[in-house]
């Protein structure tokens, strides 16, 4: 699983300002068009722009939003057709998840992660009703189009000093049993999805999304490290969100909300460059902060949302890791999977 190295101020002096502007502007666009799923606007652009290093990457900025639109549309059509056949739906989602994990293990490519996020988002929304499925489909398309426009625009306004984007070197997994391990990961994910389908609702999707990211890594050492980083980022991001929402509750002007999210975003993005934790921790923190703010703007309690997000992150990450590690130890006994390199590059 590819992790982008720490951004360097010498290569991109406007990295922090650009990423902060992107998240705040995406939030404002979502409010302006009254998006059905407001949180997708900032989260998608943070995920794509936060992973870019050095110069503007045309391929990543253009192809990733288009890929999201294609996948979301394909899964919308597929799940709309299969909605009345729940057993067949479960089998199809399982096969897609296993294929996505296999792609990541085989090539180290983030394509598998994008497939997983798309199918999880669509299947959880479609489990309740086709109307919810349509809402999520529309919201994801809106977020992808916004990202497609904002990323090139912000790189044009705030250019980098570097002239070439950083090449991404994907590391395939070399431990063997790739298909078996991909199937085990998909089985663990389906167990969490079954919980979502039957007992929880779409607002608790963090439980599954965090598990998706954690299970992307090949060895349990990196999986546990990912679980710790996401849990820590959720707590810190919740703190930032509560401060911003409390202040916004007293003032009540969108301009105040915009500038507060911008200031917090600049601080967190700058920490990606110089902070003591790995850069992805601060990127997670920014995503969590924006997610909780978006949820609270939809008349949900910020304190309740923060506590719920922390609990779901801990349960989703640690639960998935422990369950997968147990199954792997029981069912794949001929291979010892250990970390060959650090999870987070310098």
C-alpha positions in Angstrom: 0.0 0.0 0.0 1.5 3.3 -1.1 1.9 6.1 1.4 3.0 9.5 0.2 6.2 10.8 1.9 6.2 13.9 3.9 5.7 17.1 1.8 8.6 19.5 1.6 8.2 23.2 1.8 11.1 23.7 -0.6 9.2 21.8 -3.3 5.8 23.2 -2.5 5.7 26.4 -0.4 1.9 26.8 -0.7 1.1 23.2 0.2 -0.6 24.0 3.5 -2.6 27.0 2.2 -3.7 25.2 -0.9 -5.0 22.1 1.0 -6.7 24.2 3.6 -8.4 26.4 0.9 -9.5 23.3 -0.9 -11.2 21.8 2.1 -12.9 25.1 3.1 -14.0 25.9 -0.4 -15.4 22.4 -0.9 -17.4 22.8 2.3 -18.8 26.2 1.0 -19.6 24.6 -2.4 -21.5 21.8 -0.7 -23.5 24.3 1.3 -24.2 26.4 -1.7 -25.6 23.6 -3.8 -27.2 21.9 -0.8 -25.5 18.6 -1.2 -27.3 15.5 -0.1 -24.1 14.3 1.6 -22.2 17.4 2.6 -19.2 15.6 4.1 -18.2 14.1 0.8 -17.2 17.5 -0.6 -14.2 18.2 1.6 -13.3 14.6 2.4 -12.8 13.6 -1.3 -10.7 16.7 -2.1 -8.5 16.2 1.0 -8.0 12.6 0.1 -6.8 13.4 -3.4 -5.0 16.6 -3.0 -3.4 15.6 0.3 -1.5 12.8 -1.4 0.0 14.9 -4.1 3.7 15.8 -3.8 5.9 18.3 -5.6 4.3 19.6 -8.8 0.7 19.4 -10.0 -0.1 15.8 -11.0 -2.4 16.1 -14.0 -3.0 12.4 -14.2 -4.0 12.2 -10.5 -6.1 15.4 -10.5 -8.0 14.5 -13.6 -8.2 10.7 -13.7 -9.1 10.1 -10.0 -12.3 12.1 -10.0 -13.3 10.6 -13.3 -12.6 7.1 -11.9 -14.8 7.9 -8.9 -17.6 9.0 -11.2 -17.3 5.8 -13.3 -17.2 3.5 -10.3 -20.0 5.2 -8.5 -22.2 5.1 -11.6 -21.4 1.5 -12.3 -22.1 0.4 -8.7 -25.3 2.5 -8.6 -26.6 0.7 -11.7 -25.6 -2.7 -10.4 -27.0 -2.3 -6.9 -30.2 -0.8 -8.2 -30.7 -3.9 -10.3 -29.7 -6.3 -7.4 -31.6 -4.5 -4.7 -34.5 -7.0 -4.7 -32.0 -9.9 -4.5 -30.2 -9.5 -1.2 -28.3 -12.8 -1.2 -27.0 -12.1 -4.7 -26.1 -8.6 -3.6 -24.0 -9.9 -0.7 -22.2 -12.3 -3.0 -21.4 -9.5 -5.6 -20.2 -7.1 -2.9 -18.0 -9.8 -1.4 -16.5 -10.7 -4.8 -15.8 -7.0 -5.6 -14.2 -6.5 -2.2 -12.0 -9.6 -2.6 -10.9 -8.4 -6.1 -10.1 -4.9 -4.8 -8.0 -6.3 -1.9 -6.2 -8.6 -4.4 -5.4 -5.7 -6.7 -3.8 -3.8 -3.8 -1.8 -6.8 -2.6 -0.7 -7.7 -6.1 0.3 -4.3 -7.3 0.4 -2.0 -4.3 -2.0 0.3 -6.3 -4.5 2.6 -4.6 -7.1 1.5 -7.3 -8.3 -1.2 -4.9 -8.9 1.3 -2.2 -11.0 3.5 -4.5 -13.1 0.5 -5.5 -13.6 -0.5 -1.9 -14.7 2.9 -0.8 -17.1 3.2 -3.7 -18.7 -0.2 -3.2 -19.0 0.2 0.6 -20.6 3.7 0.3 -23.1 2.5 -2.3 -23.9 -0.9 -0.7 -24.5 0.6 2.8 -26.8 3.3 1.4 -28.6 0.8 -0.9 -29.3 -1.6 1.9 -32.0 0.6 3.3 -33.6 2.0 0.2 -33.1 2.8 -3.5 -33.8 6.5 -2.7 -30.8 6.6 -0.3 -28.7 4.9 -2.9 -29.7 7.6 -5.4 -28.9 10.4 -2.9 -25.4 9.0 -2.3 -24.8 8.5 -6.0 -25.7 12.2 -6.7 -23.6 13.4 -3.7 -20.5 11.5 -4.8 -20.8 12.7 -8.4 -21.1 16.3 -7.1 -18.0 15.9 -4.9 -16.0 14.4 -7.8 -16.9 17.2 -10.2 -16.1 19.8 -7.5 -12.7 18.1 -6.9 -12.1 18.0 -10.7 -12.5 21.8 -10.9 -11.0 23.0 -7.6 -7.7 21.0 -7.6 -6.4 22.4 -11.0 -7.7 25.8 -10.2 -5.9 26.0 -6.8 -2.7 24.7 -8.3 -2.9 27.4 -10.9 -3.5 30.1 -8.4 -0.9 28.8 -5.9 1.8 27.0 -8.0 4.5 24.8 -6.7 8.3 25.4 -6.9 8.9 21.9 -8.2 8.4 21.4 -11.9 7.6 17.6 -11.9 5.2 15.6 -9.7 6.7 13.0 -7.4 6.6 9.5 -9.1 4.6 7.1 -7.0 6.4 3.8 -6.6 4.0 1.0 -5.7 5.3 -1.9 -3.7 3.6 -5.3 -4.4 3.2 -7.7 -1.6 5.8 -10.5 -1.6 4.5 -12.8 1.1 2.4 -15.1 -1.1 -1.1 -16.4 -0.6 -2.4 -13.2 -2.2 -5.8 -14.6 -3.2 -6.4 -16.3 0.1 -5.5 -13.2 2.1 -7.6 -11.0 -0.1 -10.6 -13.3 0.5 -10.0 -13.2 4.2 -9.9 -9.5 4.2 -13.2 -9.4 2.2 -14.8 -11.8 4.7 -13.9 -9.6 7.6 -15.2 -6.6 5.8 -18.5 -8.4 5.0 -18.9 -9.2 8.7 -18.8 -5.5 9.5 -21.0 -4.7 6.5 -23.5 -7.3 7.7 -23.6 -5.4 11.0 -24.2 -2.2 9.1 -26.9 -3.7 6.9 -29.0 -5.2 9.7 -28.5 -3.2 12.9 -26.9 0.2 12.1 -27.7 3.0 9.6 -25.7 5.0 7.1 -24.5 7.5 9.7 -22.4 4.8 11.3 -20.5 4.0 8.0 -17.2 5.1 9.7 -17.2 1.6 11.3 -16.6 0.1 7.8 -14.6 2.8 6.1 -11.9 2.8 8.8 -11.7 -1.0 8.5 -11.2 -0.7 4.7 -8.1 1.5 5.2 -6.7 -0.7 8.0 -7.0 -3.9 6.1 -5.2 -2.4 3.0 -1.8 -3.0 4.7 -0.1 -6.4 4.2 1.1 -7.1 7.7 -0.4 -6.9 11.1 2.3 -4.5 12.4 1.3 -1.9 9.8 -2.4 -2.6 10.4 -2.1 -1.9 14.1 -0.1 1.2 13.4 -2.8 2.4 11.1 -5.4 1.7 13.7 -3.5 3.7 16.3 -3.0 6.6 13.9 -6.6 6.8 12.9 -7.8 6.6 16.5 -5.5 9.4 17.6 -6.4 11.5 14.5 -10.1 11.0 15.3 -9.7 12.3 18.9 -7.7 15.3 17.8 -9.9 16.1 14.8 -12.9 15.9 17.1 -11.3 18.4 19.4 -10.7 20.9 16.6 -14.3 20.4 15.3 -15.8 21.1 18.8 -13.9 24.3 19.1 -14.9 25.5 15.7 -18.6 24.5 16.1 -18.8 26.1 19.6 -17.5 29.4 18.2 -19.7 29.2 15.2 -22.7 28.5 17.5 -22.1 31.9 19.2 -21.5 33.9 16.0 -23.5 32.0 13.3 -22.0 33.6 10.2 -20.7 31.3 7.4 -17.8 33.6 6.8 -16.6 32.9 10.4 -17.0 29.1 9.7 -15.0 29.5 6.5 -12.1 31.3 8.1 -12.0 29.1 11.2 -11.9 25.9 9.0 -9.3 27.7 6.9 -7.0 28.5 9.8 -7.4 25.0 11.3 -6.7 23.5 7.9 -3.5 25.6 7.4 -2.2 24.5 10.8 -2.9 20.8 10.2 -1.6 20.9 6.6 1.6 22.7 7.9 1.9 19.9 10.5 2.0 17.4 7.6 5.3 19.2 6.6 6.9 19.7 10.0 4.9 17.8 12.7 6.3 15.1 14.9 3.7 12.5 13.7 3.5 11.0 10.3 1.9 13.3 7.7 -1.1 11.0 7.2 -2.1 11.5 10.8 -2.7 15.2 10.2 -4.4 14.5 6.9 -6.8 12.1 8.8 -7.3 14.8 11.5 -8.3 17.3 8.9 -10.7 14.9 7.3 -12.3 14.0 10.6 -12.6 17.7 11.6 -14.4 18.5 8.3 -16.6 15.4 8.6 -17.8 16.3 12.1 -18.4 19.9 11.1 -20.5 18.8 8.1 -22.5 16.4 10.3 -23.2 19.0 12.9 -24.4 21.5 10.2 -27.1 18.9 9.5 -28.6 19.5 13.0 -26.7 16.7 14.7 -25.1 17.1 18.2 -21.3 17.8 17.7 -20.5 16.2 21.1 -22.5 13.1 20.2 -21.0 12.9 16.7 -17.5 13.2 18.1 -17.9 10.5 20.7 -19.6 8.2 18.2 -16.9 8.8 15.6 -14.2 7.9 18.1 -16.0 4.8 19.2 -16.7 3.6 15.6 -13.1 4.3 14.6 -11.7 2.3 17.5 -14.1 -0.6 17.0 -13.8 -0.6 13.2 -10.0 -0.5 13.1 -9.0 -2.7 16.1 -11.9 -5.1 15.5 -11.0 -5.6 11.9 -7.3 -6.1 12.7 -7.9 -8.6 15.5 -10.4 -10.6 13.6 -8.3 -10.7 10.5 -5.1 -11.6 12.4 -7.0 -14.5 14.1 -8.3 -15.8 10.8 -5.0 -15.5 9.1 -3.2 -17.4 11.9 -5.8 -20.2 11.9 -6.2 -20.6 8.1 -2.9 -19.6 6.6 -0.2 -21.3 8.7 2.6 -21.7 6.2 3.6 -18.1 5.9 5.0 -15.5 8.4 4.0 -12.0 7.3 6.2 -9.3 8.9 7.0 -5.8 8.0 10.1 -5.3 5.7 10.1 -1.5 5.9 8.6 1.4 7.8 4.9 2.1 7.1 5.4 5.8 6.8 8.3 7.0 4.5 10.3 10.0 5.4 
